Amino acid sequence: MKVKRRTETTIEAHEVWVVRRSRQGSLAWCSECATHVPMLTPDDAAKLTKVTPRTIYQWVEAGRIHFSEMGIGGLRICLASLPLEGTVQPSRRGGPPAPG
């Protein structure tokens, strides 16, 4: 009689994002947070939250995330207002949906 063997493999993947300030500095005043916070471009915010840049713009238009306009084409997104996976965020009226 043949003995059947079963092998089970579990794989865990971890991802780490490092947000660094440029030489000019990426801190800017967020009127919603009432403090200076790291600000990201819409593309960087999309990568960090694993959504499309269009979703970031939709959240901005809907008032779901904090943002600042830095002149022509200079939209910056408040890092503190983004729904980041694996973090516990305080509930905000009108904020983006919780990850999960």
Secondary structure, 3 states (H helix, E strand, C coil): CCCCCCCCCCCCCCCCCCCCCCCCCCEEEECCCCEEEEEECHHHHHHHHCCCHHHHHHHHHHCCCCEEECCCCCEEEEHHHCCCCCCCCCCCCCCCCCCC
